[in-house]
Amino acid sequence: MIFRKIWSYLTFQKQEGERNLNTRLMHGMNRVSLLMFAIALVIILVRFVFK
């Protein structure tokens, strides 16, 4: 369930119930933060493996 929601955020699929501007902006910020977190994890893992 939670992985499906994260995947829908990362792939920018429309969520049901998005009605007002504040909700859409909040989901947009969540997408950006999740994407930055995933990129940071990949960078940390690459540095750890190739050190």
C-alpha positions in Angstrom: 0.0 0.0 0.0 2.6 2.6 1.0 5.0 1.6 -1.8 2.1 2.0 -4.3 1.5 5.5 -3.0 5.2 6.4 -3.1 5.4 5.0 -6.7 2.4 7.1 -7.7 4.0 10.2 -6.3 7.3 9.6 -8.1 5.5 8.9 -11.4 3.3 11.9 -11.0 0.1 10.0 -11.4 -3.1 11.9 -10.5 -4.3 11.2 -7.0 -8.0 10.9 -6.3 -9.3 13.6 -4.1 -6.9 16.4 -5.2 -9.3 19.3 -5.3 -7.7 22.5 -4.1 -4.5 24.3 -4.8 -3.0 23.7 -1.4 -3.4 20.0 -1.6 -1.8 19.9 -5.1 1.1 22.1 -3.9 1.6 19.8 -0.9 1.7 16.7 -3.1 4.2 18.5 -5.4 6.5 19.2 -2.5 6.2 15.6 -1.3 7.2 14.4 -4.8 10.2 16.6 -4.9 11.4 15.6 -1.4 10.9 11.9 -2.1 12.8 12.2 -5.3 15.7 14.1 -3.6 15.8 11.5 -0.9 15.9 8.6 -3.4 18.8 10.3 -5.3 20.7 10.9 -2.0 20.3 7.3 -1.1 21.7 6.2 -4.5 24.7 8.6 -4.1 25.4 7.3 -0.6 25.3 3.7 -1.7 27.5 4.3 -4.7 30.1 6.1 -2.6 30.0 3.3 0.0 30.4 0.5 -2.6 33.2 2.2 -4.6 35.2 3.6 -1.7 
